[in-house]
């Protein structure tokens, strides 16, 4: 497979992971707002930490996707 097709496939794979992470992050935030009054404070802190980590991972993944797109321009 030519190098350009390889990079395109990798970008597609990264985009799929990106969308999955966004969906998980959004659902965790929605769960937090829905169950804010009923859940224990510890569980809310854990979910908040998970949301924070997911947001960081989404940012890192986004920069990796942009890096791969720039690599694609050079081919």
C-alpha positions, 0 to 999 in steps of 0.5 A: 500500500502506498504511503499516502494511503497508509497515512489516510487510513491512520487518520481515519482510525484516529478520527474514529477514536476521537469521535468515540472519546467525545461520545464517552465524554459527553455522556459522562457530563450528561450523567453528572448533571442528571445525577448531581443531587442523588449521587455521593460526592466521591462518585461525582469527584471520580467522574469529574476526574475521568472527564478531565482526563478524557478532555486531555486525551481528546486534546492530545488526539486532536493535535496528533490528527493535525500532525498526521494531516500536515504529514499528508500534505508533505507526501 
